[in-house]
Amino acid sequence: MLQGYGSTILDGAWLTLLLALTSMALAIVLGLIGAASRLSPVRWLAMLGEIYATVIRGIPDLVLILLIFYGGQSLVNSLAPLVGYEDYIDINPFVAGVFTLGFIFGAYLSETFRGAFMAIAKGQAEAGAAYGMSSSQVFFRILVPQMIRFAIPGFTNNWLVLTKATALISVVGLQDMMFKAKNAADATREPFTFYLAVAGLYLLLTSVSLLALRLLEKRYSLGSKVAEL
């Protein structure tokens, strides 16, 4: 059915999954930093976090991908001669994709994490401090576990969108399953067959992810349900 291109597309699917996981790891870090900045009592820091979230969420992902990839490459090649490197630097599409998607979805996750932290009663942190916990102990033992429970629904949505957005990175030359499906479609002149295969792989990936994240949500909701009873 796939005329010998099946293994090639599966190789691209593995690269797509790796891109999604690595990008999400970076997005989580940036999202936590962004949320902390937006909740900070320091005015300029909160404003910086708001600007990051607002600007990134207001520009289409494809435009940002092209801006960051080509703009970043131009910036790197402009700065390289200053440190004595004269050769042209060609940024790896995978690395560019990770930083681009991580930067974009870090802004979305900053809103998810901010809302999750705000949903926690202030008395929780005060109770931890009253028991003699340090601020780091209060954060990691009390706030983060509860934040995760509130953040999982929004995180799930962002993960699904990020997974589908990996297809956009093929426009900058990443040989993911979308890129390889296009090459196969051009070679065989059967675009429907290969794009349908890619759609099925994306659906499989998102369905498994949704199932896993729903199980995780149930796991973190156990304590709250017991408390309600």
Contacts in CASP RR format, 6 or more apart in sequence:
PFRMAT RR
TARGET T0000
AUTHOR 0000-0000-0000
METHOD contacts of the structure
MODEL  1
MLQGYGSTILDGAWLTLLLALTSMALAIVLGLIGAASRLSPVRWLAMLGE
IYATVIRGIPDLVLILLIFYGGQSLVNSLAPLVGYEDYIDINPFVAGVFT
LGFIFGAYLSETFRGAFMAIAKGQAEAGAAYGMSSSQVFFRILVPQMIRF
AIPGFTNNWLVLTKATALISVVGLQDMMFKAKNAADATREPFTFYLAVAG
LYLLLTSVSLLALRLLEKRYSLGSKVAEL
1 193 0 8 1.000
2 9 0 8 1.000
2 184 0 8 1.000
2 193 0 8 1.000
2 194 0 8 1.000
2 197 0 8 1.000
3 184 0 8 1.000
3 188 0 8 1.000
3 190 0 8 1.000
5 180 0 8 1.000
5 184 0 8 1.000
5 188 0 8 1.000
5 194 0 8 1.000
6 197 0 8 1.000
8 180 0 8 1.000
8 184 0 8 1.000
9 177 0 8 1.000
9 180 0 8 1.000
9 181 0 8 1.000
9 184 0 8 1.000
9 194 0 8 1.000
9 197 0 8 1.000
9 198 0 8 1.000
9 201 0 8 1.000
10 177 0 8 1.000
11 180 0 8 1.000
12 175 0 8 1.000
12 176 0 8 1.000
12 177 0 8 1.000
12 179 0 8 1.000
12 180 0 8 1.000
13 176 0 8 1.000
13 177 0 8 1.000
13 201 0 8 1.000
13 205 0 8 1.000
15 94 0 8 1.000
15 174 0 8 1.000
15 175 0 8 1.000
15 176 0 8 1.000
15 177 0 8 1.000
16 166 0 8 1.000
16 167 0 8 1.000
16 176 0 8 1.000
16 177 0 8 1.000
16 178 0 8 1.000
16 205 0 8 1.000
17 205 0 8 1.000
19 94 0 8 1.000
19 97 0 8 1.000
19 98 0 8 1.000
19 101 0 8 1.000
19 166 0 8 1.000
19 169 0 8 1.000
19 174 0 8 1.000
19 176 0 8 1.000
20 101 0 8 1.000
20 159 0 8 1.000
20 162 0 8 1.000
20 163 0 8 1.000
20 166 0 8 1.000
20 205 0 8 1.000
22 98 0 8 1.000
23 97 0 8 1.000
23 98 0 8 1.000
23 100 0 8 1.000
23 101 0 8 1.000
23 102 0 8 1.000
23 105 0 8 1.000
23 162 0 8 1.000
23 166 0 8 1.000
24 102 0 8 1.000
24 105 0 8 1.000
24 159 0 8 1.000
24 162 0 8 1.000
26 98 0 8 1.000
26 99 0 8 1.000
26 101 0 8 1.000
26 102 0 8 1.000
26 103 0 8 1.000
26 106 0 8 1.000
27 101 0 8 1.000
27 102 0 8 1.000
27 103 0 8 1.000
27 104 0 8 1.000
27 105 0 8 1.000
27 106 0 8 1.000
27 108 0 8 1.000
27 109 0 8 1.000
27 158 0 8 1.000
27 162 0 8 1.000
28 106 0 8 1.000
28 109 0 8 1.000
30 102 0 8 1.000
30 103 0 8 1.000
30 106 0 8 1.000
30 107 0 8 1.000
30 109 0 8 1.000
30 110 0 8 1.000
31 106 0 8 1.000
31 107 0 8 1.000
31 109 0 8 1.000
31 110 0 8 1.000
31 112 0 8 1.000
31 113 0 8 1.000
32 109 0 8 1.000
32 110 0 8 1.000
32 113 0 8 1.000
33 110 0 8 1.000
34 49 0 8 1.000
34 52 0 8 1.000
34 53 0 8 1.000
34 106 0 8 1.000
34 107 0 8 1.000
34 110 0 8 1.000
34 113 0 8 1.000
34 114 0 8 1.000
35 109 0 8 1.000
35 110 0 8 1.000
35 111 0 8 1.000
35 112 0 8 1.000
35 113 0 8 1.000
35 114 0 8 1.000
35 115 0 8 1.000
35 117 0 8 1.000
37 45 0 8 1.000
37 46 0 8 1.000
37 48 0 8 1.000
37 49 0 8 1.000
37 52 0 8 1.000
37 110 0 8 1.000
38 46 0 8 1.000
38 49 0 8 1.000
38 50 0 8 1.000
38 53 0 8 1.000
38 110 0 8 1.000
38 114 0 8 1.000
39 46 0 8 1.000
39 114 0 8 1.000
39 117 0 8 1.000
39 118 0 8 1.000
40 46 0 8 1.000
49 110 0 8 1.000
52 107 0 8 1.000
52 110 0 8 1.000
53 107 0 8 1.000
53 108 0 8 1.000
53 110 0 8 1.000
53 111 0 8 1.000
55 107 0 8 1.000
56 64 0 8 1.000
56 103 0 8 1.000
56 104 0 8 1.000
56 106 0 8 1.000
56 107 0 8 1.000
56 108 0 8 1.000
57 107 0 8 1.000
57 108 0 8 1.000
57 111 0 8 1.000
61 104 0 8 1.000
61 165 0 8 1.000
61 168 0 8 1.000
62 168 0 8 1.000
62 171 0 8 1.000
64 100 0 8 1.000
64 103 0 8 1.000
64 104 0 8 1.000
65 97 0 8 1.000
65 100 0 8 1.000
65 101 0 8 1.000
65 104 0 8 1.000
65 168 0 8 1.000
65 169 0 8 1.000
65 171 0 8 1.000
65 172 0 8 1.000
66 171 0 8 1.000
66 172 0 8 1.000
68 96 0 8 1.000
68 99 0 8 1.000
68 100 0 8 1.000
68 103 0 8 1.000
69 91 0 8 1.000
69 93 0 8 1.000
69 96 0 8 1.000
69 97 0 8 1.000
69 100 0 8 1.000
69 172 0 8 1.000
72 91 0 8 1.000
73 89 0 8 1.000
73 90 0 8 1.000
73 91 0 8 1.000
73 96 0 8 1.000
76 89 0 8 1.000
76 91 0 8 1.000
77 88 0 8 1.000
77 89 0 8 1.000
80 86 0 8 1.000
80 87 0 8 1.000
80 89 0 8 1.000
93 169 0 8 1.000
93 172 0 8 1.000
93 173 0 8 1.000
93 174 0 8 1.000
93 175 0 8 1.000
94 174 0 8 1.000
96 169 0 8 1.000
96 172 0 8 1.000
97 169 0 8 1.000
97 172 0 8 1.000
97 174 0 8 1.000
100 169 0 8 1.000
101 162 0 8 1.000
101 165 0 8 1.000
101 166 0 8 1.000
101 169 0 8 1.000
102 162 0 8 1.000
104 165 0 8 1.000
105 158 0 8 1.000
105 161 0 8 1.000
105 162 0 8 1.000
105 165 0 8 1.000
108 158 0 8 1.000
108 161 0 8 1.000
109 155 0 8 1.000
109 158 0 8 1.000
112 151 0 8 1.000
112 154 0 8 1.000
112 155 0 8 1.000
112 158 0 8 1.000
113 147 0 8 1.000
113 151 0 8 1.000
115 150 0 8 1.000
115 151 0 8 1.000
116 147 0 8 1.000
116 148 0 8 1.000
116 149 0 8 1.000
116 150 0 8 1.000
116 151 0 8 1.000
117 143 0 8 1.000
117 147 0 8 1.000
119 150 0 8 1.000
120 143 0 8 1.000
120 146 0 8 1.000
120 147 0 8 1.000
120 150 0 8 1.000
124 142 0 8 1.000
124 143 0 8 1.000
124 146 0 8 1.000
125 138 0 8 1.000
125 142 0 8 1.000
125 143 0 8 1.000
127 142 0 8 1.000
128 137 0 8 1.000
128 138 0 8 1.000
128 142 0 8 1.000
129 135 0 8 1.000
129 138 0 8 1.000
133 141 0 8 1.000
133 142 0 8 1.000
145 220 0 8 1.000
148 220 0 8 1.000
149 217 0 8 1.000
149 220 0 8 1.000
149 221 0 8 1.000
149 224 0 8 1.000
152 213 0 8 1.000
152 216 0 8 1.000
152 217 0 8 1.000
152 220 0 8 1.000
153 217 0 8 1.000
155 213 0 8 1.000
156 209 0 8 1.000
156 210 0 8 1.000
156 213 0 8 1.000
156 214 0 8 1.000
156 217 0 8 1.000
159 209 0 8 1.000
159 213 0 8 1.000
160 206 0 8 1.000
160 209 0 8 1.000
160 210 0 8 1.000
163 202 0 8 1.000
163 205 0 8 1.000
163 206 0 8 1.000
163 209 0 8 1.000
164 202 0 8 1.000
164 206 0 8 1.000
166 176 0 8 1.000
166 178 0 8 1.000
167 176 0 8 1.000
167 178 0 8 1.000
167 198 0 8 1.000
167 202 0 8 1.000
169 176 0 8 1.000
170 176 0 8 1.000
170 178 0 8 1.000
170 179 0 8 1.000
170 182 0 8 1.000
173 179 0 8 1.000
177 198 0 8 1.000
177 201 0 8 1.000
178 198 0 8 1.000
181 194 0 8 1.000
181 195 0 8 1.000
181 197 0 8 1.000
181 198 0 8 1.000
182 194 0 8 1.000
184 194 0 8 1.000
185 191 0 8 1.000
185 193 0 8 1.000
185 194 0 8 1.000
185 195 0 8 1.000
188 194 0 8 1.000
END
